[in-house]
């Protein structure tokens, strides 16, 4: 594409539904979560996320018996 054609384009930002207030709220929530994590605690709204991401636990087998 020629440079002359590029000059006709208008650059517009990608639309976003996130407002400045929402961005601030998310940032503050992340900061609180990180602070709790550094203290060895889990934020209440994050409980269960690791378990869900890891999937169902694998059952532990204590003894296997081969019965022929």
PQR file of N, CA, C, O and H, with PARSE charges and radii, in Angstrom:
ATOM      1  N   UNK A   1       0.864  -1.180   0.000 -0.4000 1.5000
ATOM      2  CA  UNK A   1       0.000   0.000   0.000 -0.0000 2.0000
ATOM      3  C   UNK A   1       0.906   1.237   0.000  0.5500 1.7000
ATOM      4  O   UNK A   1       1.886   1.296   0.742 -0.5500 1.4000
ATOM      5  N   UNK A   2       0.583   2.181  -0.803 -0.4000 1.5000
ATOM      6  CA  UNK A   2       1.381   3.395  -0.934 -0.0000 2.0000
ATOM      7  C   UNK A   2       1.192   4.284   0.286  0.5500 1.7000
ATOM      8  O   UNK A   2       0.142   4.266   0.928 -0.5500 1.4000
ATOM      9  H   UNK A   2      -0.213   2.133  -1.407  0.4000 1.0000
ATOM     10  N   UNK A   3       2.222   5.062   0.594 -0.4000 1.5000
ATOM     11  CA  UNK A   3       2.161   5.965   1.740 -0.0000 2.0000
ATOM     12  C   UNK A   3       1.035   6.978   1.608  0.5500 1.7000
ATOM     13  O   UNK A   3       0.433   7.389   2.600 -0.5500 1.4000
ATOM     14  H   UNK A   3       3.075   5.077   0.072  0.4000 1.0000
ATOM     15  N   UNK A   4       0.751   7.385   0.347 -0.4000 1.5000
ATOM     16  CA  UNK A   4      -0.322   8.360   0.144 -0.0000 2.0000
ATOM     17  C   UNK A   4      -1.672   7.789   0.589  0.5500 1.7000
ATOM     18  O   UNK A   4      -2.503   8.512   1.139 -0.5500 1.4000
ATOM     19  H   UNK A   4       1.240   7.051  -0.460  0.4000 1.0000
ATOM     20  N   UNK A   5      -1.887   6.500   0.353 -0.4000 1.5000
ATOM     21  CA  UNK A   5      -3.143   5.867   0.742 -0.0000 2.0000
ATOM     22  C   UNK A   5      -3.250   5.737   2.267  0.5500 1.7000
ATOM     23  O   UNK A   5      -4.335   5.878   2.830 -0.5500 1.4000
ATOM     24  H   UNK A   5      -1.211   5.913  -0.093  0.4000 1.0000
ATOM     25  N   UNK A   6      -2.142   5.474   2.918 -0.4000 1.5000
ATOM     26  CA  UNK A   6      -2.151   5.332   4.374 -0.0000 2.0000
ATOM     27  C   UNK A   6      -2.530   6.638   5.067  0.5500 1.7000
ATOM     28  O   UNK A   6      -3.120   6.623   6.148 -0.5500 1.4000
ATOM     29  H   UNK A   6      -1.260   5.360   2.461  0.4000 1.0000
ATOM     30  N   UNK A   7      -2.201   7.736   4.461 -0.4000 1.5000
ATOM     31  CA  UNK A   7      -2.509   9.029   5.073 -0.0000 2.0000
ATOM     32  C   UNK A   7      -4.008   9.279   5.151  0.5500 1.7000
ATOM     33  O   UNK A   7      -4.454  10.127   5.924 -0.5500 1.4000
ATOM     34  H   UNK A   7      -1.721   7.749   3.584  0.4000 1.0000
ATOM     35  N   UNK A   8      -4.782   8.559   4.367 -0.4000 1.5000
ATOM     36  CA  UNK A   8      -6.233   8.727   4.382 -0.0000 2.0000
ATOM     37  C   UNK A   8      -6.904   7.990   5.532  0.5500 1.7000
ATOM     38  O   UNK A   8      -8.072   8.242   5.828 -0.5500 1.4000
ATOM     39  H   UNK A   8      -4.419   7.871   3.738  0.4000 1.0000
ATOM     40  N   UNK A   9      -6.179   7.077   6.190 -0.4000 1.5000
ATOM     41  CA  UNK A   9      -6.764   6.299   7.287 -0.0000 2.0000
ATOM     42  C   UNK A   9      -6.836   7.123   8.567  0.5500 1.7000
ATOM     43  O   UNK A   9      -5.977   7.965   8.831 -0.5500 1.4000
ATOM     44  H   UNK A   9      -5.230   6.873   5.950  0.4000 1.0000
ATOM     45  N   UNK A  10      -7.865   6.868   9.346 -0.4000 1.5000
ATOM     46  CA  UNK A  10      -8.002   7.482  10.661 -0.0000 2.0000
ATOM     47  C   UNK A  10      -7.816   6.407  11.713  0.5500 1.7000
ATOM     48  O   UNK A  10      -8.505   5.387  11.690 -0.5500 1.4000
ATOM     49  H   UNK A  10      -8.563   6.185   9.131  0.4000 1.0000
ATOM     50  N   UNK A  11      -6.900   6.626  12.626 -0.4000 1.5000
ATOM     51  CA  UNK A  11      -6.647   5.668  13.700 -0.0000 2.0000
ATOM     52  C   UNK A  11      -7.663   5.908  14.800  0.5500 1.7000
ATOM     53  O   UNK A  11      -7.821   7.025  15.291 -0.5500 1.4000
ATOM     54  H   UNK A  11      -6.341   7.455  12.645  0.4000 1.0000
ATOM     55  N   UNK A  12      -8.354   4.832  15.181 -0.4000 1.5000
ATOM     56  CA  UNK A  12      -9.343   4.932  16.255 -0.0000 2.0000
ATOM     57  C   UNK A  12      -9.017   3.887  17.313  0.5500 1.7000
ATOM     58  O   UNK A  12      -8.520   2.810  16.981 -0.5500 1.4000
ATOM     59  H   UNK A  12      -8.225   3.923  14.783  0.4000 1.0000
ATOM     60  N   UNK A  13      -9.284   4.184  18.572 -0.4000 1.5000
ATOM     61  CA  UNK A  13      -9.004   3.202  19.628 -0.0000 2.0000
ATOM     62  C   UNK A  13      -9.983   2.028  19.549  0.5500 1.7000
ATOM     63  O   UNK A  13     -11.112   2.174  19.080 -0.5500 1.4000
ATOM     64  H   UNK A  13      -9.688   5.058  18.842  0.4000 1.0000
ATOM     65  N   UNK A  14      -9.533   0.874  20.011 -0.4000 1.5000
ATOM     66  CA  UNK A  14     -10.404  -0.296  20.059 -0.0000 2.0000
ATOM     67  C   UNK A  14     -11.463  -0.039  21.124  0.5500 1.7000
ATOM     68  O   UNK A  14     -11.127   0.380  22.232 -0.5500 1.4000
ATOM     69  H   UNK A  14      -8.616   0.755  20.391  0.4000 1.0000
ATOM     70  N   UNK A  15     -12.726  -0.279  20.815 -0.4000 1.5000
ATOM     71  CA  UNK A  15     -13.782  -0.042  21.797 -0.0000 2.0000
ATOM     72  C   UNK A  15     -13.591  -0.917  23.034  0.5500 1.7000
ATOM     73  O   UNK A  15     -13.186  -2.076  22.938 -0.5500 1.4000
ATOM     74  H   UNK A  15     -12.999  -0.619  19.915  0.4000 1.0000
ATOM     75  N   UNK A  16     -13.884  -0.354  24.166 -0.4000 1.5000
ATOM     76  CA  UNK A  16     -13.755  -1.088  25.423 -0.0000 2.0000
ATOM     77  C   UNK A  16     -14.935  -0.761  26.311  0.5500 1.7000
ATOM     78  O   UNK A  16     -15.393   0.380  26.368 -0.5500 1.4000
ATOM     79  H   UNK A  16     -14.214   0.587  24.244  0.4000 1.0000
ATOM     80  N   UNK A  17     -15.418  -1.768  26.998 -0.4000 1.5000
ATOM     81  CA  UNK A  17     -16.531  -1.535  27.919 -0.0000 2.0000
ATOM     82  C   UNK A  17     -16.025  -1.148  29.302  0.5500 1.7000
ATOM     83  O   UNK A  17     -16.821  -0.838  30.189 -0.5500 1.4000
ATOM     84  H   UNK A  17     -15.046  -2.695  26.952  0.4000 1.0000
ATOM     85  N   UNK A  18     -14.720  -1.164  29.491 -0.4000 1.5000
ATOM     86  CA  UNK A  18     -14.146  -0.871  30.804 -0.0000 2.0000
ATOM     87  C   UNK A  18     -13.981   0.638  30.974  0.5500 1.7000
ATOM     88  O   UNK A  18     -13.276   1.293  30.207 -0.5500 1.4000
ATOM     89  H   UNK A  18     -14.074  -1.416  28.770  0.4000 1.0000
ATOM     90  N   UNK A  19     -14.639   1.165  31.984 -0.4000 1.5000
ATOM     91  CA  UNK A  19     -14.534   2.588  32.270 -0.0000 2.0000
ATOM     92  C   UNK A  19     -13.325   2.831  33.176  0.5500 1.7000
ATOM     93  O   UNK A  19     -12.742   1.887  33.709 -0.5500 1.4000
ATOM     94  H   UNK A  19     -15.212   0.632  32.608  0.4000 1.0000
ATOM     95  N   UNK A  20     -12.960   4.084  33.344 -0.4000 1.5000
ATOM     96  CA  UNK A  20     -11.843   4.431  34.218 -0.0000 2.0000
ATOM     97  C   UNK A  20     -12.139   3.999  35.655  0.5500 1.7000
ATOM     98  O   UNK A  20     -11.247   3.515  36.352 -0.5500 1.4000
ATOM     99  H   UNK A  20     -13.434   4.851  32.911  0.4000 1.0000
ATOM    100  N   UNK A  21     -13.385   4.173  36.100 -0.4000 1.5000
ATOM    101  CA  UNK A  21     -13.755   3.759  37.455 -0.0000 2.0000
ATOM    102  C   UNK A  21     -13.650   2.246  37.624  0.5500 1.7000
ATOM    103  O   UNK A  21     -13.181   1.754  38.650 -0.5500 1.4000
ATOM    104  H   UNK A  21     -14.109   4.566  35.534  0.4000 1.0000
ATOM    105  N   UNK A  22     -14.097   1.510  36.589 -0.4000 1.5000
ATOM    106  CA  UNK A  22     -14.022   0.048  36.670 -0.0000 2.0000
ATOM    107  C   UNK A  22     -12.566  -0.405  36.665  0.5500 1.7000
ATOM    108  O   UNK A  22     -12.200  -1.324  37.398 -0.5500 1.4000
ATOM    109  H   UNK A  22     -14.478   1.909  35.755  0.4000 1.0000
ATOM    110  N   UNK A  23     -11.743   0.226  35.853 -0.4000 1.5000
ATOM    111  CA  UNK A  23     -10.320  -0.103  35.812 -0.0000 2.0000
ATOM    112  C   UNK A  23      -9.685   0.134  37.188  0.5500 1.7000
ATOM    113  O   UNK A  23      -8.900  -0.687  37.660 -0.5500 1.4000
ATOM    114  H   UNK A  23     -12.041   0.972  35.258  0.4000 1.0000
ATOM    115  N   UNK A  24     -10.023   1.244  37.819 -0.4000 1.5000
ATOM    116  CA  UNK A  24      -9.495   1.555  39.152 -0.0000 2.0000
ATOM    117  C   UNK A  24      -9.951   0.506  40.161  0.5500 1.7000
ATOM    118  O   UNK A  24      -9.159   0.068  40.995 -0.5500 1.4000
ATOM    119  H   UNK A  24     -10.661   1.911  37.436  0.4000 1.0000
ATOM    120  N   UNK A  25     -11.215   0.099  40.094 -0.4000 1.5000
ATOM    121  CA  UNK A  25     -11.753  -0.892  41.022 -0.0000 2.0000
ATOM    122  C   UNK A  25     -11.033  -2.234  40.850  0.5500 1.7000
ATOM    123  O   UNK A  25     -10.698  -2.892  41.835 -0.5500 1.4000
ATOM    124  H   UNK A  25     -11.859   0.454  39.416  0.4000 1.0000
ATOM    125  N   UNK A  26     -10.797  -2.632  39.604 -0.4000 1.5000
ATOM    126  CA  UNK A  26     -10.100  -3.890  39.329 -0.0000 2.0000
ATOM    127  C   UNK A  26      -8.672  -3.820  39.837  0.5500 1.7000
ATOM    128  O   UNK A  26      -8.186  -4.770  40.450 -0.5500 1.4000
ATOM    129  H   UNK A  26     -11.069  -2.097  38.804  0.4000 1.0000
ATOM    130  N   UNK A  27      -7.997  -2.713  39.590 -0.4000 1.5000
ATOM    131  CA  UNK A  27      -6.612  -2.539  40.044 -0.0000 2.0000
ATOM    132  C   UNK A  27      -6.532  -2.627  41.563  0.5500 1.7000
ATOM    133  O   UNK A  27      -5.645  -3.295  42.096 -0.5500 1.4000
ATOM    134  H   UNK A  27      -8.392  -1.941  39.091  0.4000 1.0000
ATOM    135  N   UNK A  28      -7.457  -1.955  42.275 -0.4000 1.5000
ATOM    136  CA  UNK A  28      -7.453  -1.987  43.740 -0.0000 2.0000
ATOM    137  C   UNK A  28      -7.730  -3.401  44.259  0.5500 1.7000
ATOM    138  O   UNK A  28      -7.134  -3.830  45.248 -0.5500 1.4000
ATOM    139  H   UNK A  28      -8.177  -1.413  41.842  0.4000 1.0000
ATOM    140  N   UNK A  29      -8.625  -4.114  43.596 -0.4000 1.5000
ATOM    141  CA  UNK A  29      -8.921  -5.496  43.983 -0.0000 2.0000
ATOM    142  C   UNK A  29      -7.684  -6.372  43.800  0.5500 1.7000
ATOM    143  O   UNK A  29      -7.372  -7.197  44.659 -0.5500 1.4000
ATOM    144  H   UNK A  29      -9.109  -3.766  42.793  0.4000 1.0000
ATOM    145  N   UNK A  30      -6.984  -6.194  42.686 -0.4000 1.5000
ATOM    146  CA  UNK A  30      -5.760  -6.960  42.452 -0.0000 2.0000
ATOM    147  C   UNK A  30      -4.698  -6.643  43.489  0.5500 1.7000
ATOM    148  O   UNK A  30      -3.994  -7.541  43.949 -0.5500 1.4000
ATOM    149  H   UNK A  30      -7.238  -5.524  41.989  0.4000 1.0000
ATOM    150  N   UNK A  31      -4.574  -5.370  43.865 -0.4000 1.5000
ATOM    151  CA  UNK A  31      -3.606  -4.975  44.879 -0.0000 2.0000
ATOM    152  C   UNK A  31      -3.929  -5.634  46.219  0.5500 1.7000
ATOM    153  O   UNK A  31      -3.031  -6.108  46.914 -0.5500 1.4000
ATOM    154  H   UNK A  31      -5.146  -4.640  43.491  0.4000 1.0000
ATOM    155  N   UNK A  32      -5.230  -5.663  46.583 -0.4000 1.5000
ATOM    156  CA  UNK A  32      -5.638  -6.329  47.841 -0.0000 2.0000
ATOM    157  C   UNK A  32      -5.323  -7.820  47.789  0.5500 1.7000
ATOM    158  O   UNK A  32      -4.828  -8.392  48.760 -0.5500 1.4000
ATOM    159  H   UNK A  32      -5.960  -5.278  46.019  0.4000 1.0000
ATOM    160  N   UNK A  33      -5.614  -8.444  46.653 -0.4000 1.5000
ATOM    161  CA  UNK A  33      -5.342  -9.877  46.507 -0.0000 2.0000
ATOM    162  C   UNK A  33      -3.849 -10.176  46.651  0.5500 1.7000
ATOM    163  O   UNK A  33      -3.467 -11.144  47.309 -0.5500 1.4000
ATOM    164  H   UNK A  33      -6.016  -7.979  45.864  0.4000 1.0000
ATOM    165  N   UNK A  34      -3.012  -9.346  46.037 -0.4000 1.5000
ATOM    166  CA  UNK A  34      -1.570  -9.558  46.122 -0.0000 2.0000
ATOM    167  C   UNK A  34      -1.068  -9.363  47.549  0.5500 1.7000
ATOM    168  O   UNK A  34      -0.190 -10.094  48.007 -0.5500 1.4000
ATOM    169  H   UNK A  34      -3.322  -8.560  45.503  0.4000 1.0000
ATOM    170  N   UNK A  35      -1.623  -8.382  48.246 -0.4000 1.5000
ATOM    171  CA  UNK A  35      -1.225  -8.146  49.635 -0.0000 2.0000
ATOM    172  C   UNK A  35      -1.570  -9.364  50.493  0.5500 1.7000
ATOM    173  O   UNK A  35      -0.750  -9.819  51.290 -0.5500 1.4000
ATOM    174  H   UNK A  35      -2.337  -7.789  47.874  0.4000 1.0000
ATOM    175  N   UNK A  36      -2.785  -9.887  50.326 -0.4000 1.5000
ATOM    176  CA  UNK A  36      -3.191 -11.072  51.075 -0.0000 2.0000
ATOM    177  C   UNK A  36      -2.309 -12.269  50.726  0.5500 1.7000
ATOM    178  O   UNK A  36      -1.941 -13.053  51.601 -0.5500 1.4000
ATOM    179  H   UNK A  36      -3.451  -9.517  49.678  0.4000 1.0000
ATOM    180  N   UNK A  37      -1.974 -12.405  49.451 -0.4000 1.5000
ATOM    181  CA  UNK A  37      -1.138 -13.523  49.017 -0.0000 2.0000
ATOM    182  C   UNK A  37       0.234 -13.452  49.670  0.5500 1.7000
ATOM    183  O   UNK A  37       0.778 -14.475  50.086 -0.5500 1.4000
ATOM    184  H   UNK A  37      -2.272 -11.768  48.740  0.4000 1.0000
ATOM    185  N   UNK A  38       0.797 -12.248  49.763 -0.4000 1.5000
ATOM    186  CA  UNK A  38       2.101 -12.071  50.408 -0.0000 2.0000
ATOM    187  C   UNK A  38       2.021 -12.410  51.894  0.5500 1.7000
ATOM    188  O   UNK A  38       3.017 -12.800  52.502 -0.5500 1.4000
ATOM    189  H   UNK A  38       0.355 -11.417  49.426  0.4000 1.0000
ATOM    190  N   UNK A  39       0.832 -12.258  52.473 -0.4000 1.5000
ATOM    191  CA  UNK A  39       0.626 -12.591  53.893 -0.0000 2.0000
ATOM    192  C   UNK A  39       0.283 -14.073  54.074  0.5500 1.7000
ATOM    193  O   UNK A  39       0.076 -14.532  55.197 -0.5500 1.4000
ATOM    194  H   UNK A  39       0.023 -11.941  51.979  0.4000 1.0000
ATOM    195  N   UNK A  40       0.225 -14.818  52.963 -0.4000 1.5000
ATOM    196  CA  UNK A  40      -0.095 -16.232  53.036 -0.0000 2.0000
ATOM    197  C   UNK A  40      -1.582 -16.515  53.153  0.5500 1.7000
ATOM    198  O   UNK A  40      -1.975 -17.607  53.565 -0.5500 1.4000
ATOM    199  H   UNK A  40       0.394 -14.445  52.050  0.4000 1.0000
ATOM    200  N   UNK A  41      -2.409 -15.548  52.798 -0.4000 1.5000
ATOM    201  CA  UNK A  41      -3.860 -15.694  52.883 -0.0000 2.0000
ATOM    202  C   UNK A  41      -4.461 -15.729  51.480  0.5500 1.7000
ATOM    203  O   UNK A  41      -3.814 -15.341  50.507 -0.5500 1.4000
ATOM    204  H   UNK A  41      -2.090 -14.661  52.464  0.4000 1.0000
ATOM    205  N   UNK A  42      -5.700 -16.197  51.388 -0.4000 1.5000
ATOM    206  CA  UNK A  42      -6.409 -16.239  50.111 -0.0000 2.0000
ATOM    207  C   UNK A  42      -7.595 -15.290  50.203  0.5500 1.7000
ATOM    208  O   UNK A  42      -8.354 -15.324  51.173 -0.5500 1.4000
ATOM    209  H   UNK A  42      -6.226 -16.512  52.178  0.4000 1.0000
ATOM    210  N   UNK A  43      -7.751 -14.443  49.191 -0.4000 1.5000
ATOM    211  CA  UNK A  43      -8.891 -13.532  49.148 -0.0000 2.0000
ATOM    212  C   UNK A  43     -10.173 -14.356  49.060  0.5500 1.7000
ATOM    213  O   UNK A  43     -10.213 -15.342  48.324 -0.5500 1.4000
ATOM    214  H   UNK A  43      -7.135 -14.415  48.404  0.4000 1.0000
ATOM    215  N   UNK A  44     -11.219 -13.978  49.792 -0.4000 1.5000
ATOM    216  CA  UNK A  44     -12.459 -14.764  49.781 -0.0000 2.0000
ATOM    217  C   UNK A  44     -13.017 -15.021  48.389  0.5500 1.7000
ATOM    218  O   UNK A  44     -13.522 -16.113  48.128 -0.5500 1.4000
ATOM    219  H   UNK A  44     -11.186 -13.177  50.390  0.4000 1.0000
ATOM    220  N   UNK A  45     -12.941 -14.052  47.494 -0.4000 1.5000
ATOM    221  CA  UNK A  45     -13.505 -14.263  46.160 -0.0000 2.0000
ATOM    222  C   UNK A  45     -12.613 -15.126  45.269  0.5500 1.7000
ATOM    223  O   UNK A  45     -13.016 -15.487  44.163 -0.5500 1.4000
ATOM    224  H   UNK A  45     -12.531 -13.165  47.707  0.4000 1.0000
ATOM    225  N   UNK A  46     -11.412 -15.462  45.731 -0.4000 1.5000
ATOM    226  CA  UNK A  46     -10.516 -16.321  44.958 -0.0000 2.0000
ATOM    227  C   UNK A  46     -10.519 -17.766  45.443  0.5500 1.7000
ATOM    228  O   UNK A  46      -9.896 -18.626  44.820 -0.5500 1.4000
ATOM    229  H   UNK A  46     -11.085 -15.169  46.629  0.4000 1.0000
ATOM    230  N   UNK A  47     -11.203 -18.041  46.534 -0.4000 1.5000
ATOM    231  CA  UNK A  47     -11.221 -19.409  47.071 -0.0000 2.0000
ATOM    232  C   UNK A  47     -11.775 -20.369  46.024  0.5500 1.7000
ATOM    233  O   UNK A  47     -12.804 -20.103  45.403 -0.5500 1.4000
ATOM    234  H   UNK A  47     -11.708 -17.343  47.040  0.4000 1.0000
ATOM    235  N   UNK A  48     -11.090 -21.469  45.841 -0.4000 1.5000
ATOM    236  CA  UNK A  48     -11.548 -22.495  44.917 -0.0000 2.0000
ATOM    237  C   UNK A  48     -11.029 -22.337  43.500  0.5500 1.7000
ATOM    238  O   UNK A  48     -11.172 -23.263  42.701 -0.5500 1.4000
ATOM    239  H   UNK A  48     -10.254 -21.685  46.346  0.4000 1.0000
ATOM    240  N   UNK A  49     -10.430 -21.200  43.152 -0.4000 1.5000
ATOM    241  CA  UNK A  49      -9.944 -21.021  41.781 -0.0000 2.0000
ATOM    242  C   UNK A  49      -8.838 -22.015  41.445  0.5500 1.7000
ATOM    243  O   UNK A  49      -8.852 -22.617  40.371 -0.5500 1.4000
ATOM    244  H   UNK A  49     -10.314 -20.448  43.801  0.4000 1.0000
ATOM    245  N   UNK A  50      -7.869 -22.193  42.364 -0.4000 1.5000
ATOM    246  CA  UNK A  50      -6.773 -23.122  42.096 -0.0000 2.0000
ATOM    247  C   UNK A  50      -7.309 -24.540  41.942  0.5500 1.7000
ATOM    248  O   UNK A  50      -6.895 -25.271  41.042 -0.5500 1.4000
ATOM    249  H   UNK A  50      -7.857 -21.704  43.236  0.4000 1.0000
ATOM    250  N   UNK A  51      -8.221 -24.924  42.814 -0.4000 1.5000
ATOM    251  CA  UNK A  51      -8.794 -26.265  42.758 -0.0000 2.0000
ATOM    252  C   UNK A  51      -9.538 -26.462  41.432  0.5500 1.7000
ATOM    253  O   UNK A  51      -9.434 -27.519  40.810 -0.5500 1.4000
ATOM    254  H   UNK A  51      -8.557 -24.330  43.545  0.4000 1.0000
ATOM    255  N   UNK A  52     -10.273 -25.464  41.012 -0.4000 1.5000
ATOM    256  CA  UNK A  52     -11.011 -25.567  39.750 -0.0000 2.0000
ATOM    257  C   UNK A  52     -10.047 -25.643  38.565  0.5500 1.7000
ATOM    258  O   UNK A  52     -10.289 -26.394  37.621 -0.5500 1.4000
ATOM    259  H   UNK A  52     -10.358 -24.605  41.518  0.4000 1.0000
ATOM    260  N   UNK A  53      -8.972 -24.882  38.605 -0.4000 1.5000
ATOM    261  CA  UNK A  53      -8.005 -24.889  37.508 -0.0000 2.0000
ATOM    262  C   UNK A  53      -7.231 -26.202  37.446  0.5500 1.7000
ATOM    263  O   UNK A  53      -6.876 -26.669  36.364 -0.5500 1.4000
ATOM    264  H   UNK A  53      -8.776 -24.271  39.372  0.4000 1.0000
ATOM    265  N   UNK A  54      -6.972 -26.793  38.607 -0.4000 1.5000
ATOM    266  CA  UNK A  54      -6.217 -28.050  38.652 -0.0000 2.0000
ATOM    267  C   UNK A  54      -7.068 -29.251  38.272  0.5500 1.7000
ATOM    268  O   UNK A  54      -6.533 -30.302  37.918 -0.5500 1.4000
ATOM    269  H   UNK A  54      -7.261 -26.414  39.486  0.4000 1.0000
ATOM    270  N   UNK A  55      -8.377 -29.111  38.340 -0.4000 1.5000
ATOM    271  CA  UNK A  55      -9.259 -30.227  38.025 -0.0000 2.0000
ATOM    272  C   UNK A  55      -9.492 -31.103  39.248  0.5500 1.7000
ATOM    273  O   UNK A  55      -9.032 -30.797  40.349 -0.5500 1.4000
ATOM    274  H   UNK A  55      -8.812 -28.258  38.627  0.4000 1.0000
ATOM    275  N   UNK A  56     -10.201 -32.177  39.037 -0.4000 1.5000
ATOM    276  CA  UNK A  56     -10.529 -33.085  40.139 -0.0000 2.0000
ATOM    277  C   UNK A  56      -9.255 -33.772  40.635  0.5500 1.7000
ATOM    278  O   UNK A  56      -8.401 -34.161  39.838 -0.5500 1.4000
ATOM    279  H   UNK A  56     -10.574 -32.425  38.144  0.4000 1.0000
ATOM    280  N   UNK A  57      -9.137 -33.916  41.946 -0.4000 1.5000
ATOM    281  CA  UNK A  57      -7.932 -34.581  42.474 -0.0000 2.0000
ATOM    282  C   UNK A  57      -7.911 -36.066  42.086  0.5500 1.7000
ATOM    283  O   UNK A  57      -8.952 -36.715  41.983 -0.5500 1.4000
ATOM    284  H   UNK A  57      -9.831 -33.600  42.593  0.4000 1.0000
ATOM    285  N   UNK A  58      -6.716 -36.570  41.879 -0.4000 1.5000
ATOM    286  CA  UNK A  58      -6.548 -37.980  41.560 -0.0000 2.0000
ATOM    287  C   UNK A  58      -6.639 -38.783  42.856  0.5500 1.7000
ATOM    288  O   UNK A  58      -5.943 -38.469  43.822 -0.5500 1.4000
ATOM    289  H   UNK A  58      -5.871 -36.042  41.962  0.4000 1.0000
ATOM    290  N   UNK A  59      -7.481 -39.810  42.892 -0.4000 1.5000
ATOM    291  CA  UNK A  59      -7.583 -40.584  44.122 -0.0000 2.0000
ATOM    292  C   UNK A  59      -6.266 -41.286  44.442  0.5500 1.7000
ATOM    293  O   UNK A  59      -5.552 -41.725  43.540 -0.5500 1.4000
ATOM    294  H   UNK A  59      -8.046 -40.065  42.108  0.4000 1.0000
ATOM    295  N   UNK A  60      -5.954 -41.387  45.723 -0.4000 1.5000
ATOM    296  CA  UNK A  60      -4.735 -42.061  46.156 -0.0000 2.0000
ATOM    297  C   UNK A  60      -5.048 -43.536  46.376  0.5500 1.7000
ATOM    298  O   UNK A  60      -5.978 -43.886  47.102 -0.5500 1.4000
ATOM    299  H   UNK A  60      -6.534 -41.030  46.455  0.4000 1.0000
ATOM    300  N   UNK A  61      -4.268 -44.379  45.746 -0.4000 1.5000
ATOM    301  CA  UNK A  61      -4.439 -45.818  45.889 -0.0000 2.0000
ATOM    302  C   UNK A  61      -3.428 -46.299  46.919  0.5500 1.7000
ATOM    303  O   UNK A  61      -2.221 -46.121  46.755 -0.5500 1.4000
ATOM    304  H   UNK A  61      -3.512 -44.095  45.156  0.4000 1.0000
ATOM    305  N   UNK A  62      -3.940 -46.916  47.990 -0.4000 1.5000
ATOM    306  CA  UNK A  62      -3.034 -47.375  49.050 -0.0000 2.0000
ATOM    307  C   UNK A  62      -2.546 -48.799  48.805  0.5500 1.7000
ATOM    308  O   UNK A  62      -1.395 -49.117  49.104 -0.5500 1.4000
ATOM    309  H   UNK A  62      -4.920 -47.061  48.123  0.4000 1.0000
ATOM    310  N   UNK A  63      -3.407 -49.659  48.265 -0.4000 1.5000
ATOM    311  CA  UNK A  63      -3.019 -51.041  48.115 -0.0000 2.0000
ATOM    312  C   UNK A  63      -3.747 -51.638  46.919  0.5500 1.7000
ATOM    313  O   UNK A  63      -4.970 -51.542  46.814 -0.5500 1.4000
ATOM    314  H   UNK A  63      -4.342 -49.401  48.022  0.4000 1.0000
ATOM    315  N   UNK A  64      -2.995 -52.249  46.025 -0.4000 1.5000
ATOM    316  CA  UNK A  64      -3.596 -52.892  44.875 -0.0000 2.0000
ATOM    317  C   UNK A  64      -3.429 -54.400  45.040  0.5500 1.7000
ATOM    318  O   UNK A  64      -2.319 -54.886  45.262 -0.5500 1.4000
ATOM    319  H   UNK A  64      -2.002 -52.326  46.110  0.4000 1.0000
ATOM    320  N   UNK A  65      -4.526 -55.133  44.932 -0.4000 1.5000
ATOM    321  CA  UNK A  65      -4.475 -56.577  45.107 -0.0000 2.0000
ATOM    322  C   UNK A  65      -4.880 -57.219  43.791  0.5500 1.7000
ATOM    323  O   UNK A  65      -5.907 -56.872  43.207 -0.5500 1.4000
ATOM    324  H   UNK A  65      -5.427 -54.739  44.751  0.4000 1.0000
ATOM    325  N   UNK A  66      -4.064 -58.156  43.332 -0.4000 1.5000
ATOM    326  CA  UNK A  66      -4.360 -58.898  42.116 -0.0000 2.0000
ATOM    327  C   UNK A  66      -5.024 -60.216  42.534  0.5500 1.7000
ATOM    328  O   UNK A  66      -4.366 -61.099  43.085 -0.5500 1.4000
ATOM    329  H   UNK A  66      -3.230 -58.437  43.806  0.4000 1.0000
ATOM    330  N   UNK A  67      -6.295 -60.338  42.276 -0.4000 1.5000
ATOM    331  CA  UNK A  67      -7.029 -61.541  42.675 -0.0000 2.0000
ATOM    332  C   UNK A  67      -7.316 -62.378  41.439  0.5500 1.7000
ATOM    333  O   UNK A  67      -8.272 -62.105  40.713 -0.5500 1.4000
ATOM    334  H   UNK A  67      -6.829 -59.621  41.829  0.4000 1.0000
ATOM    335  N   UNK A  68      -6.494 -63.401  41.191 -0.4000 1.5000
ATOM    336  CA  UNK A  68      -6.712 -64.283  40.053 -0.0000 2.0000
ATOM    337  C   UNK A  68      -7.686 -65.381  40.387  0.5500 1.7000
ATOM    338  O   UNK A  68      -7.987 -66.220  39.538 -0.5500 1.4000
ATOM    339  H   UNK A  68      -5.718 -63.623  41.781  0.4000 1.0000
TER
END
